Amino acid sequence: MNAMLVALAAPLLAALLAVVWPRRAARFGLLAVAVVGTAVPLLGAELLAQGRVGFVVGGWEVPLGIALAADGLSVLFLGMAALVMAAVLLAARRDFPPGQGGRASFGFWPLALLLWGALNTIFLSQDLFNLYVGLELLTLTAVALVALSGKAATLAAAMRYMTWALIGSLLYLLGVVLIYGAHGSLDIGLLQARQPAPADGLALALMTTGLAVKTALFPFHIWLPPAHAGAPAPASALLSGLVPKASFLIVVRLWFEALPDLATPLTLLLLGGLGAAAVLYGGLLALGQSKLKLIIAYSTVAQIGYLFLVFPLSGGVATMQHGVPGAWSGVIFHALSHALAKAAMFLAAGLFIRAVGRGEVLAMRGLGRELPVATFAFCLAAITLLGLPPSGAFTAKYLMLMAALASGQWWWALLLLGGGLMAACYLYRPVEALFASERAVLVDRPARWEEWVPLALALAAIVLGLFSALLLDLIYTGYQPGVASGS
């Protein structure tokens, strides 16, 4: 319980202190990282020792009280978010020097820390309305980070993001209202034992659509590329690596925990089909981009699509198939690996763009000779996105491939392989440019320590694959639905 409270309170307290003492904002943020980084392993150890860990805020029992709980998914996502935040806050000290005046330097630190607090709230909440509160705080801070530079293009991207996010919020909230009206409770545990109501299907459809908008699932993705590409590099790392994972985790909680009996083969196929369209469409658009950050942004659209393959590959809790454990754990591995690799890639891209003063891939030819560590980090992140060994994404794709073949759904296996080939094609261009024989002309040389920050994240994505057995055990620890019981 104490570890959960620390994970929730530390980012929010650090955000408040960053407003009061802006010159020390970086110190407060990194101190919060150290505190949460200590609390998460303790929470994981407690989870392994006694199973699911939880408590009710204020001592009021549900449905009056608000329940918080930690299972294996919560701990893994908390740890992943802490790693990404540590790297982002370190990198941001150069882009947003604390206390040196200006709206951007003042605003980044509390906004980033509030975003982190919203993420941790979502990872630990067991109440649908509490999840809505976390989503709204996440959206407001993310939109503000996009608009931080104040440029016309980024303000337009932020406005588009805000418009789509509000649509998603309204759809989700309407579904929550229908669920509460039908059952008088929004607690996920109580909803599992509910008596089915006619409005449940509509409520789930509304909430899923709203969350798909926030996750940027095709065809609701159009706000993501301009927002992620236009934001400063540290903000892009947060927006691409962490923000979509929060809304996706809520989708998973809805379909596999709160309302698992509503899964039908047709709805699961529809969600998987949208994921497949995202993989193909995002990959094709990434192939046609000339700017590095747009390539990475459209890659995010494609990589998000893989997450939604969990629905047809698992068959849902109500119609579990032989390949469920592989599908489930594979998708979670992919979410964690993508968050680390994509954050590393955006941070490295920020260094490249600052070094040459432009965002076009052609302007970065030969830059690998000048920034070797950042180039190595970018290449390691690319290995993860391609799903090559020994990265965590290799484990993810292997598990999903085995699930597809075990369940007789060979077409999803073809999609996984084809998506990897497309990723190789669109990531080849920036890698080839970095290793070109030309000599890059630098307008600003990043400090050597800045290059090591994205490398640490890229290495963490590789380490996920090396320690996959331990993490597989943790994924299922304390998880209540019967997803892990498939043969």
HELIX and SHEET records of a PDB file:
HELIX    1   1 ASN A    2  VAL A   20  1                                  19    
HELIX    2   2 PRO A   22  ARG A   24  5                                   3    
HELIX    3   3 ALA A   25  GLN A   50  1                                  26    
HELIX    4   4 GLY A   72  ASP A   95  1                                  24    
HELIX    5   5 ARG A  103  LEU A  124  1                                  22    
HELIX    6   6 LEU A  128  VAL A  146  1                                  19    
HELIX    7   7 ALA A  152  HIS A  183  1                                  32    
HELIX    8   8 ILE A  188  GLN A  192  1                                   5    
HELIX    9   9 ASP A  200  THR A  215  1                                  16    
HELIX   10  10 LEU A  224  GLY A  230  1                                   7    
HELIX   11  11 ALA A  233  GLY A  241  1                                   9    
HELIX   12  12 VAL A  243  ARG A  253  1                                  11    
HELIX   13  13 LEU A  254  ALA A  258  3                                   5    
HELIX   14  14 PRO A  260  LEU A  262  5                                   3    
HELIX   15  15 PRO A  265  LEU A  287  1                                  23    
HELIX   16  16 LEU A  292  LEU A  307  1                                  16    
HELIX   17  17 VAL A  310  SER A  314  1                                   5    
HELIX   18  18 VAL A  324  VAL A  356  1                                  33    
HELIX   19  19 VAL A  361  MET A  364  5                                   4    
HELIX   20  20 LEU A  367  GLU A  370  1                                   4    
HELIX   21  21 PRO A  372  LEU A  386  1                                  15    
HELIX   22  22 GLY A  392  ALA A  406  1                                  15    
HELIX   23  23 TRP A  410  LEU A  434  1                                  25    
HELIX   24  24 ARG A  448  LEU A  466  1                                  19    
HELIX   25  25 SER A  468  TYR A  476  1                                   9    
HELIX   26  26 GLY A  482  SER A  485  5                                   4    
SHEET    1   A 2 VAL A  53  VAL A  57  0                                        
SHEET    2   A 2 ILE A  66  ALA A  70 -1                                        
END                                                                             
